[in-house]
Amino acid sequence: MCEFPKAPTLIWVPPILSRDGQRVALRANLNAVQVWDLATCRPLHDPLSSPGRIGWVSFSPNHDILA
């Protein structure tokens, strides 16, 4: 079972599981999200940032895009 760091946020955003169940997207802060590999319990990359606040994320059907 993976343990993920808790991000300081003002608004809780639920983790988003990829459709294949291999990745999870977690909000890293108010304007960044990080994708984790559930097999290794490690992040796949540095947090992806946005110029504005992130309210919700979703994986594309083929898992290539996070929107």
QUIJO-V402106 format. One line per field, one symbol per residue. phi: phi as a letter, one per 30 degrees, with the letter a starting at -180 (. if undefined). A space follows every 50 residues. Layout:
phi: ???
This chain:
phi: .dccdccdbdbdbddcddddicbbcbddadbbbbccdddchbddadeccb dcdccabaddecidbcc
